[in-house]
C-alpha cells in the first residue's frame, strides 16, 4: 500500500517533470529567438557596412572632383597672371628691369644675414 508520503513524492516528481519540460521549451524558444536576432543583426550590419562603403566612395569621388576643379581654377588663374605680367613687361620694359633689380637687391640683402 502506498503511503501518503509516497503519493506526495510522486506528485512532486510529476510537477518537477512538468517544470523541467516547461523550462526546456522556454530554453528552446530563447535559443530560436537568439538565433533570429543574430541573423537580423548580421543582416543589418552587412547592409550598414555596404551603405558606409558606398557613401565613402561617393565622398571620395566628390572630393576628387572638387580637387580637380580647384586645380583647374588655380592653373587658369596662374596662366592669367603670367599673361598679365608679360603684357606689363612688354608695355613697360624699363620699369620692369628696375623692379627686377630692386627685387634681386632685396633678396641679396636678405641672404647676407
GIVENCOR-V178040 format. One record per residue. N is the residue number from 0. RES is the residue in one letter. SS is DSSP state (A for helix, B for strand, O for the rest). Layout:
# GIVENCOR-V178040
n->N res->RES ss->SS
n->N res->RES ss->SS
This chain:
# GIVENCOR-V178040
n->0 res->X ss->O
n->1 res->X ss->O
n->2 res->X ss->O
n->3 res->X ss->A
n->4 res->X ss->A
n->5 res->X ss->A
n->6 res->X ss->A
n->7 res->X ss->A
n->8 res->X ss->A
n->9 res->X ss->A
n->10 res->X ss->A
n->11 res->X ss->A
n->12 res->X ss->A
n->13 res->X ss->A
n->14 res->X ss->A
n->15 res->X ss->A
n->16 res->X ss->A
n->17 res->X ss->A
n->18 res->X ss->A
n->19 res->X ss->A
n->20 res->X ss->A
n->21 res->X ss->A
n->22 res->X ss->A
n->23 res->X ss->A
n->24 res->X ss->A
n->25 res->X ss->A
n->26 res->X ss->A
n->27 res->X ss->A
n->28 res->X ss->A
n->29 res->X ss->A
n->30 res->X ss->A
n->31 res->X ss->A
n->32 res->X ss->A
n->33 res->X ss->A
n->34 res->X ss->A
n->35 res->X ss->A
n->36 res->X ss->A
n->37 res->X ss->A
n->38 res->X ss->A
n->39 res->X ss->A
n->40 res->X ss->A
n->41 res->X ss->A
n->42 res->X ss->A
n->43 res->X ss->A
n->44 res->X ss->A
n->45 res->X ss->A
n->46 res->X ss->A
n->47 res->X ss->A
n->48 res->X ss->A
n->49 res->X ss->A
n->50 res->X ss->A
n->51 res->X ss->A
n->52 res->X ss->A
n->53 res->X ss->A
n->54 res->X ss->A
n->55 res->X ss->A
n->56 res->X ss->A
n->57 res->X ss->A
n->58 res->X ss->A
n->59 res->X ss->A
n->60 res->X ss->A
n->61 res->X ss->A
n->62 res->X ss->A
n->63 res->X ss->A
n->64 res->X ss->A
n->65 res->X ss->A
n->66 res->X ss->A
n->67 res->X ss->A
n->68 res->X ss->A
n->69 res->X ss->A
n->70 res->X ss->A
n->71 res->X ss->A
n->72 res->X ss->A
n->73 res->X ss->A
n->74 res->X ss->A
n->75 res->X ss->A
n->76 res->X ss->A
n->77 res->X ss->A
n->78 res->X ss->A
n->79 res->X ss->A
n->80 res->X ss->A
n->81 res->X ss->A
n->82 res->X ss->A
n->83 res->X ss->A
n->84 res->X ss->A
n->85 res->X ss->A
n->86 res->X ss->A
n->87 res->X ss->A
n->88 res->X ss->A
n->89 res->X ss->A
n->90 res->X ss->A
n->91 res->X ss->O
n->92 res->X ss->A
n->93 res->X ss->A
n->94 res->X ss->A
n->95 res->X ss->A
n->96 res->X ss->A
n->97 res->X ss->A
n->98 res->X ss->A
n->99 res->X ss->A
n->100 res->X ss->A
n->101 res->X ss->A
n->102 res->X ss->A
n->103 res->X ss->A
n->104 res->X ss->A
n->105 res->X ss->A
n->106 res->X ss->A
n->107 res->X ss->A
n->108 res->X ss->A
n->109 res->X ss->A
n->110 res->X ss->A
n->111 res->X ss->A
n->112 res->X ss->O
